[in-house]
């Protein structure tokens, strides 16, 4: 297995070229025509027969000479609607940006695809390579699952990898159990009656209503959720009105619920509905709450993740693998896979400011820069984990 890391390192110049090609032309959401075609052509170049699933999803399989189970490796391909300001010569110019490292993930899985062709005889079963759109919008995984990504052949277990800015380059983080929060994105539409700002008695002010709703929502976490259960309600968008002397007809707020418990998320969402509608009625208006998208808490199979961490220690570096049990409040739509099959989702450090002043910016930041030296490490981690799991579970 150590040889795979050496072979992966030899691919480094090609992987950097692939990553920068994807990075220069980021695409957002469920429709990724250029990224999809680029990935498909690379897979064909490596000897695969990729198939499209959904609008922009791609699946490719590779079988070994020995019968066995099927192991899924997944990468996300979509970017964010952020104008890039990172000081790199391959920065995107289209007002979108791979600010969460999905270009890194796609590149690592393409590198894994190339390495697997060279080790096909060692595969005890089948490895399914999955390239997924719209992770950021939380529709990609659910759409792929609904379209049958776990069938033909039926998948027995899965794995995904995500880079982590601010963590030392090459450090592998393996979370046990529920290690990432579920996320519900919601919209509150508050409707009133527009009028001239000099005569507010002739209208119903939705800005006033929305302000009271906003303040009341903070009490859900402060007074209705036990302090021992992590939970966050954040309003990130508050929009209404077009002129300083006109009371508008409508105000729209959008926000997110984050918890480590699906039932708690549902409870909080219900309270948001109640508070919004009843507060609006109190001030003679109306309010409606709708779900934009959601992902459940990500649950790593503990036994599988411990096993994967041991594989990585054996093949990579035991001093660069950290197993933890306390989850964070970030979210990831790979979580939907974790309720269908045993899964392991790991993080790979992508650099700190101590290594390079460009590294370590927060994820989703317009200046974030990832250390490309970890690209071959990611490819090798995926390959060694898949090969060993299939061999030991044949």
C-alpha positions in Angstrom: 0.0 0.0 0.0 2.9 2.4 0.6 3.7 2.0 -3.1 0.4 3.6 -3.9 1.4 6.8 -2.2 4.6 6.9 -4.2 2.8 6.3 -7.4 0.3 8.9 -6.5 3.0 11.4 -5.9 4.3 10.8 -9.4 1.0 11.9 -10.7 1.2 15.3 -8.8 2.0 17.5 -11.9 -1.0 16.0 -13.8 -3.2 16.4 -10.7 -2.3 20.0 -10.3 -3.0 20.6 -14.0 -6.4 18.9 -13.7 -7.3 20.8 -10.5 -6.4 24.2 -12.0 -8.4 23.5 -15.2 -11.5 22.8 -13.0 -10.7 25.7 -10.8 -10.5 28.3 -13.6 -14.0 27.4 -14.8 -16.3 26.8 -11.7 -19.9 26.0 -12.1 -22.7 26.3 -9.5 -25.6 24.1 -8.6 -27.1 20.9 -10.2 -26.2 21.8 -13.8 -22.4 21.6 -14.5 -22.0 21.1 -18.3 -18.4 22.0 -18.7 -17.2 20.2 -15.5 -19.2 17.1 -16.4 -17.7 16.9 -19.8 -14.2 17.4 -18.6 -14.5 14.7 -15.9 -16.1 12.3 -18.4 -13.3 12.8 -20.9 -10.6 12.2 -18.3 -12.3 9.0 -17.2 -12.4 7.8 -20.8 -8.8 8.7 -21.2 -8.0 6.5 -18.1 -9.9 3.6 -19.7 -13.4 3.9 -18.1 -16.9 4.0 -19.6 -18.5 6.8 -17.5 -22.3 7.0 -17.4 -24.4 10.1 -16.7 -26.9 10.1 -13.8 -29.3 12.9 -13.2 -28.4 16.2 -14.9 -24.7 16.4 -14.2 -23.8 13.3 -12.1 -21.3 10.8 -13.3 -20.7 7.1 -12.4 -17.9 4.9 -13.4 -17.1 1.4 -12.1 -14.1 -0.8 -12.1 -14.1 -4.5 -11.3 -11.3 -6.7 -10.1 -10.5 -10.3 -11.1 -11.9 -11.5 -7.8 -15.6 -11.5 -6.8 -16.6 -9.4 -3.8 -18.6 -6.5 -2.6 -19.0 -3.0 -4.0 -17.4 0.1 -2.5 -18.4 3.6 -3.4 -16.0 6.6 -3.6 -17.7 10.0 -4.0 -16.5 13.5 -4.9 -18.5 16.7 -5.3 -18.0 18.9 -8.3 -20.0 22.1 -7.8 -18.7 25.6 -6.8 -20.1 28.6 -5.0 -21.5 31.9 -6.3 -18.5 33.8 -4.8 -16.3 36.2 -6.8 -12.7 34.9 -6.3 -10.2 37.3 -4.8 -7.5 34.7 -4.0 -4.0 35.9 -5.3 -3.3 32.9 -7.5 -2.7 33.0 -11.3 -5.3 30.4 -12.0 -8.2 32.3 -10.2 -11.6 32.0 -11.8 -13.0 35.0 -13.7 -16.7 34.2 -13.9 -17.9 35.4 -10.5 -18.0 31.8 -9.1 -15.4 30.1 -7.1 -14.3 26.7 -5.8 -14.2 28.1 -2.3 -15.0 24.8 -0.6 -12.4 22.7 -2.4 -14.7 20.6 -4.6 -12.2 21.0 -7.4 -9.7 19.3 -5.1 -12.1 16.5 -4.4 -12.9 15.9 -8.1 -9.2 15.9 -8.9 -8.4 13.5 -6.1 -11.0 11.0 -7.3 -9.8 11.3 -10.9 -6.3 10.5 -9.5 -7.7 7.6 -7.7 -9.4 6.4 -10.9 -6.1 6.4 -12.7 -4.3 4.6 -9.8 -7.1 1.9 -9.6 -6.6 1.0 -13.3 -3.0 0.2 -12.4 -4.1 -1.9 -9.5 -7.2 -3.5 -11.0 -5.9 -7.0 -10.3 -5.9 -6.2 -6.6 -9.6 -5.3 -6.4 -11.6 -7.9 -4.6 -15.0 -6.9 -6.0 -16.1 -3.6 -7.5 -15.3 0.1 -6.9 -17.9 2.7 -8.0 -16.6 6.2 -8.6 -19.3 8.8 -8.1 -19.0 12.5 -9.2 -21.9 14.5 -7.8 -23.3 18.0 -8.5 -24.9 20.4 -6.1 -23.6 19.4 -2.8 -23.7 23.1 -1.7 -27.5 23.3 -2.5 -28.1 20.0 -0.6 -30.0 18.5 -3.6 -27.2 16.5 -5.2 -27.0 13.5 -2.9 -30.7 13.1 -2.6 -31.2 13.3 -6.4 -28.4 10.8 -7.0 -29.8 8.4 -4.5 -33.3 8.7 -5.9 -31.9 8.0 -9.4 -30.4 4.7 -8.1 -26.7 5.5 -7.6 -26.5 2.7 -5.0 -27.8 0.1 -7.5 -26.4 -1.8 -10.5 -24.2 -2.9 -8.8 -25.6 -2.6 -5.3 -23.3 -0.7 -3.1 -22.2 -2.2 0.3 -20.3 0.7 1.8 -19.1 4.2 0.9 -16.4 6.8 1.5 -15.9 10.5 0.8 -13.1 12.9 1.5 -13.2 16.7 2.1 -10.3 19.1 2.3 -10.1 21.3 5.5 -8.6 24.8 5.4 -6.8 25.7 8.6 -5.8 22.2 9.4 -2.1 21.2 8.9 -1.5 19.9 5.4 -1.8 16.1 5.2 -3.4 15.6 8.6 -6.3 13.2 8.3 -9.3 13.7 10.6 -11.7 10.8 11.1 -14.9 11.5 13.0 -16.9 8.8 14.8 -20.7 8.7 14.9 -22.6 11.9 14.2 -19.7 14.2 13.4 -21.4 16.9 11.2 -24.6 18.8 11.7 -27.7 18.5 9.8 -28.8 21.7 8.0 -32.2 23.0 7.0 -32.3 26.1 4.8 -35.6 28.0 5.1 -37.3 31.1 3.8 -39.8 33.3 5.7 -42.0 35.5 3.5 -43.6 38.2 5.5 -46.5 40.1 3.8 -48.0 43.3 4.8 -49.7 46.2 2.9 -47.6 48.8 1.2 -48.2 52.5 1.7 -46.4 55.9 1.9 -43.9 56.1 4.8 -45.5 59.4 6.0 -48.8 57.6 6.6 -48.0 54.2 8.1 -51.5 53.9 9.5 -52.7 53.2 6.0 -50.6 50.1 5.6 -49.2 47.0 7.4 -45.4 47.2 7.8 -43.7 43.9 6.9 -40.3 45.3 8.0 -41.6 45.8 11.5 -43.1 42.3 11.5 -40.0 40.7 10.2 -37.9 42.5 12.8 -40.1 41.1 15.6 -39.9 37.6 14.0 -36.1 37.9 13.8 -35.7 38.7 17.4 -38.2 36.1 18.5 -36.3 33.3 16.7 -33.3 33.8 18.8 -35.3 32.7 21.9 -35.8 29.2 20.4 -32.1 28.4 21.1 -31.9 30.5 24.2 -35.0 29.2 26.0 -36.4 26.1 24.2 -33.3 23.9 23.5 -31.4 22.3 26.3 -27.8 23.7 26.5 -26.4 20.2 26.2 -27.7 19.8 22.7 -25.8 21.9 20.0 -28.2 23.9 17.9 -27.9 27.1 15.8 -30.5 29.2 14.0 -29.0 31.9 11.8 -30.8 34.4 9.5 -28.3 35.2 6.7 -30.6 37.2 4.4 -33.0 40.0 5.3 -34.4 41.8 2.2 -37.3 44.2 1.8 -38.1 47.6 0.5 -36.8 49.8 -2.4 -37.1 53.3 -1.2 -36.6 55.1 2.2 -40.1 56.6 2.2 -42.2 53.6 1.1 -43.4 50.8 3.3 -43.1 47.7 1.1 -45.6 44.8 0.5 -43.2 42.0 1.5 -40.0 41.2 3.3 -38.1 38.0 2.8 -35.7 36.4 5.3 -33.6 33.3 4.7 -31.7 31.2 7.2 -30.4 27.9 8.4 -31.0 25.5 11.2 -28.0 23.4 12.3 -28.3 20.5 14.8 -26.8 17.1 15.4 -30.3 15.5 15.8 -32.9 15.2 13.1 -35.8 15.3 15.5 -34.5 18.5 17.1 -34.2 20.1 13.6 -37.8 19.3 12.9 -38.9 20.7 16.3 -37.1 24.0 15.6 -38.5 24.2 12.1 -42.0 23.8 13.6 -41.4 26.6 16.1 -40.1 28.9 13.4 -43.4 28.3 11.5 -45.4 29.0 14.7 -43.5 32.1 15.7 -43.5 33.6 12.2 -47.2 33.1 11.5 -48.4 34.1 15.0 -46.1 37.2 15.2 -47.3 38.3 11.7 -50.9 37.9 12.7 -50.3 39.9 15.9 -49.3 42.9 13.7 -52.0 42.4 11.1 -49.8 40.7 8.5 -49.1 37.2 7.2 -46.0 35.0 7.2 -45.2 31.7 5.4 -42.2 29.5 6.0 -40.9 27.2 3.3 -38.0 24.8 3.3 -35.4 25.6 0.6 -33.3 22.4 1.0 -31.9 20.2 3.7 -29.3 17.6 4.6 -29.5 15.4 7.7 -26.7 15.1 10.3 -23.8 13.1 8.9 -23.4 9.8 10.7 -20.1 8.0 10.2 -20.3 4.2 10.9 -18.0 3.9 13.9 -16.7 0.4 13.3 -16.0 1.2 9.6 -14.4 4.6 10.3 -12.1 3.1 13.0 -11.1 0.4 10.5 -10.5 3.0 7.7 -8.4 5.0 10.1 -6.2 1.9 10.8 -5.8 1.3 7.1 -4.6 4.9 6.7 -2.2 4.6 9.6 -0.7 1.5 8.1 -0.3 2.8 4.6 0.3 6.5 5.2 1.5 7.8 8.6 0.2 6.9 12.0 1.2 10.3 13.4 -0.9 12.1 10.8 -4.3 10.4 11.6 -6.5 11.9 14.3 -9.7 10.1 15.4 -12.3 12.3 17.1 -15.8 11.8 18.5 -17.2 15.3 19.0 -18.8 16.7 15.9 -18.9 20.3 14.5 -21.8 22.4 13.1 -20.7 22.3 9.5 -22.9 20.3 7.1 -22.4 18.1 4.1 -25.0 16.4 1.9 -23.0 13.1 1.8 -24.9 12.6 5.0 -27.8 11.3 3.0 -25.6 8.3 1.9 -24.8 7.6 5.5 -28.4 6.6 6.3 -28.5 4.1 3.3 -25.1 2.3 3.7 -22.2 2.2 6.1 -20.0 5.2 5.4 -16.8 6.9 6.4 -16.3 10.6 5.7 -12.9 11.9 6.4 -11.2 15.3 6.4 -7.8 16.1 4.9 -5.8 19.1 6.1 -5.2 21.7 3.4 -2.8 24.1 5.0 -2.3 26.7 7.8 -1.0 30.2 7.8 2.1 28.9 9.5 2.9 26.9 6.4 2.1 29.6 3.9 0.5 33.0 4.6 -2.0 32.2 1.8 -3.3 29.1 3.5 -5.8 28.8 6.3 -8.6 31.2 5.3 -12.1 29.9 6.2 -14.0 27.7 3.8 -16.4 29.7 1.6 -14.0 32.7 1.8 -13.2 34.6 -1.4 -9.5 34.5 -0.5 -9.2 30.8 0.5 -6.2 28.9 -1.0 -5.7 25.2 -0.6 -2.3 23.4 -0.6 -2.1 21.4 -3.9 0.6 19.2 -2.4 -2.2 17.2 -0.7 -3.8 16.2 -4.1 -1.8 12.9 -4.4 -2.3 12.2 -0.7 -6.1 12.4 -1.2 -6.0 10.1 -4.2 -3.9 7.5 -2.4 -6.1 7.6 0.7 -9.2 6.8 -1.4 -7.5 4.0 -3.2 -5.8 2.3 -0.2 -9.1 2.5 1.8 -11.2 1.0 -1.0 -8.8 -1.8 -1.8 -8.3 -2.9 1.8 -11.9 -2.7 2.8 -12.9 -4.9 -0.2 -10.2 -7.4 0.5 -11.1 -7.7 4.2 -14.8 -7.9 3.5 -14.7 -10.2 0.5 
